[in-house]
């Protein structure tokens, strides 16, 4: 069972969030439980002392002596590196501050009385979906940070990676999206193994997504997208395809 921990010093808001969480768990029959609903940081930290892979809903503007939501998030991240942090805030423009603290929050929910319950419910549903995907096979997911979000992309959906115009950045292509993130094709090639082929210094292509190859014009297509093919890439492709190219 996955433990959920809530910390907000506004009693009415905390009650509203807890009610939304417990109702979502009941309706969807999630294997989750609200373990602690606290007004202060120390109460939550005590309750979550031995937690691994917990879910934490934290008030950004927590006023608890030396503790605010960001410092509490830092301590939870230290104790539970793979836990899921969700921030509750009165201001929609504070998301960037989590990057100062290296927190990688899953979501930010604004304290709007008429919407906070549905926002919490939707967020918990998205967390549940992600956790199910990771449990099926963590190796089948590719995780990246794009802008202010941490994304988890199924490997089966990836067409290819391409060197971006921005130095030290890579573009990930799926059939209907393109994501920019910090990285290098050399690192990705080592990490992803035989499922991907380095067809060019600027392209790393999913082998099972290659639809056509034009050796004469040094091109290939994956998911309808054109990619470049170098001399070394042709050799790698021939080896991958068993000499049929």
C-alpha positions in Angstrom: 0.0 0.0 0.0 1.2 3.5 -0.9 1.2 6.1 1.9 0.0 9.6 1.2 1.1 12.5 3.5 -0.4 15.9 3.6 0.9 19.1 5.2 -0.9 22.4 5.2 -1.4 24.9 8.1 -4.8 26.0 6.9 -7.3 23.7 8.5 -10.1 24.2 6.0 -7.8 23.7 3.0 -6.2 20.6 4.5 -9.6 19.1 5.2 -10.7 19.8 1.7 -7.6 18.1 0.2 -7.8 15.1 2.5 -11.5 14.6 1.7 -10.7 14.7 -2.1 -7.9 12.2 -1.7 -9.9 9.8 0.4 -12.9 10.0 -1.9 -10.7 9.3 -5.0 -9.0 6.3 -3.3 -12.4 4.9 -2.3 -14.1 5.4 -5.8 -11.1 4.0 -7.8 -10.1 1.4 -5.2 -6.5 2.5 -5.2 -4.0 0.6 -3.0 -3.3 3.9 -1.2 -4.0 5.4 2.2 -3.8 8.9 3.7 -1.4 8.1 6.5 -0.9 11.6 7.9 -2.7 15.0 7.5 -0.6 17.5 9.5 -0.6 21.2 10.1 3.2 21.2 10.9 6.3 19.8 9.3 7.6 17.8 12.3 4.4 15.8 12.6 4.6 14.8 9.0 8.3 14.0 9.1 7.7 11.7 12.2 4.8 10.0 10.4 6.8 9.5 7.3 10.0 8.5 9.0 10.3 5.0 7.4 8.4 5.7 4.2 9.8 4.7 0.9 8.1 5.8 -2.3 5.4 7.9 -0.6 3.2 10.6 -2.0 3.5 14.1 -0.4 1.1 17.0 -0.8 2.8 20.0 0.7 1.8 23.6 1.3 4.4 26.0 -0.3 3.5 28.8 2.1 3.8 26.6 5.2 4.5 28.8 8.3 6.1 26.5 10.8 9.0 28.2 12.4 12.1 27.3 10.4 10.1 25.1 8.0 8.5 26.1 4.8 7.2 23.9 2.0 10.5 23.9 0.1 12.7 23.0 3.1 10.2 20.3 4.0 10.4 19.0 0.4 14.2 19.0 0.6 14.1 16.9 3.7 11.6 14.4 2.3 13.6 14.1 -0.9 16.7 13.3 1.2 14.8 10.6 3.1 12.7 9.3 0.3 14.5 10.0 -3.0 11.9 8.3 -5.2 8.8 9.8 -3.4 6.3 12.0 -5.3 6.1 15.6 -4.3 3.0 17.7 -5.1 2.9 21.4 -4.0 -0.2 23.3 -2.9 0.2 27.0 -3.4 -1.8 30.3 -3.4 0.3 31.5 -6.3 0.6 30.0 -9.7 4.1 31.4 -10.4 6.1 29.7 -7.7 6.9 26.5 -9.7 10.3 27.7 -10.8 11.5 27.8 -7.1 11.4 24.0 -6.9 14.3 23.9 -9.3 16.4 26.1 -7.0 15.9 23.3 -4.4 16.3 20.4 -6.9 13.0 19.0 -5.9 11.4 17.7 -9.2 7.8 18.3 -8.1 5.2 16.2 -9.9 2.6 18.9 -10.0 1.5 22.3 -8.5 -2.1 22.8 -7.4 -3.4 26.3 -6.8 -5.6 27.0 -3.8 -8.8 27.9 -5.6 -11.7 26.8 -3.3 -14.0 25.8 -6.2 -11.4 23.8 -8.0 -8.9 22.4 -5.5 -10.8 19.2 -4.9 -11.1 18.2 -8.6 -7.4 19.3 -9.1 -6.2 17.0 -6.3 -8.4 14.1 -7.6 -7.0 14.5 -11.1 -3.5 14.7 -9.8 -3.8 11.6 -7.8 -5.2 9.7 -10.8 -2.2 10.8 -12.9 0.2 9.7 -10.2 -1.5 6.3 -10.0 -1.2 5.9 -13.8 2.5 6.7 -13.7 3.2 4.3 -10.8 1.4 1.5 -12.5 3.5 2.0 -15.7 6.7 2.0 -13.6 5.7 -1.2 -11.8 5.0 -3.0 -15.0 8.6 -2.6 -16.1 10.6 0.5 -15.1 13.1 -0.3 -17.8 10.3 0.3 -20.4 10.0 4.0 -19.5 12.3 6.9 -20.5 12.4 9.7 -18.0 13.4 13.3 -18.9 13.0 16.8 -17.5 11.5 19.2 -20.1 11.1 22.8 -19.0 9.4 22.7 -15.6 8.0 19.1 -15.9 9.4 15.6 -15.4 8.1 13.4 -18.1 7.9 9.6 -18.3 7.7 8.3 -21.9 7.2 4.7 -22.8 10.1 3.5 -24.9 7.7 1.9 -27.4 6.4 5.4 -28.3 9.8 6.9 -29.1 10.7 7.2 -32.8 14.1 8.8 -32.5 16.4 11.2 -30.7 18.0 14.1 -32.5 20.7 16.6 -31.6 19.1 19.9 -30.9 20.3 23.3 -32.0 20.9 24.3 -28.4 24.3 23.0 -27.2 24.1 19.9 -25.0 20.4 19.4 -25.7 18.5 16.6 -27.4 15.1 16.4 -29.1 12.9 13.3 -28.4 10.4 12.6 -31.2 7.2 10.5 -30.8 4.5 10.2 -33.4 2.7 13.3 -32.1 5.2 15.3 -30.0 8.7 16.6 -29.7 10.5 17.3 -26.4 13.7 19.2 -25.7 15.9 18.1 -22.8 19.4 18.3 -21.5 21.5 15.3 -22.6 23.8 13.8 -25.3 23.3 11.1 -27.9 26.5 9.4 -26.8 25.0 8.9 -23.3 21.7 7.8 -24.7 23.2 5.3 -27.1 25.0 3.6 -24.1 21.9 3.8 -21.9 19.3 2.5 -24.4 21.3 -0.4 -25.9 20.3 -2.5 -28.9 16.8 -1.1 -29.3 18.2 2.0 -30.9 20.6 2.5 -33.8 23.0 5.4 -34.2 22.3 6.2 -37.9 24.2 9.5 -37.9 26.1 11.6 -35.4 22.9 13.6 -35.0 20.4 10.8 -34.9 19.6 7.8 -32.6 16.7 5.9 -34.1 14.4 3.1 -32.7 15.3 0.1 -34.8 11.7 -1.2 -34.9 10.3 2.2 -36.1 12.4 2.3 -39.3 10.1 2.1 -42.2 12.3 2.8 -45.2 15.9 3.3 -46.1 17.4 5.2 -49.0 21.1 4.2 -49.1 21.8 6.2 -52.2 20.6 9.5 -50.7 21.7 8.8 -47.1 18.2 8.9 -45.6 15.8 6.8 -43.7 12.3 7.3 -42.3 10.9 6.5 -38.9 7.2 7.2 -38.2 7.0 9.3 -41.3 9.9 11.5 -40.2 13.1 11.8 -42.3 16.4 11.1 -40.6 20.0 11.3 -41.8 22.2 8.2 -42.5 26.0 8.4 -42.4 28.6 5.9 -43.6 29.0 4.6 -40.1 25.3 4.6 -39.7 24.9 2.4 -42.7 27.3 -0.1 -41.2 25.5 -0.1 -37.9 22.2 -0.5 -39.7 23.5 -3.5 -41.8 24.7 -5.1 -38.6 21.4 -4.5 -36.8 19.4 -5.8 -39.7 21.5 -8.9 -40.2 23.1 -7.8 -43.4 19.8 -7.3 -45.2 20.3 -3.6 -45.9 
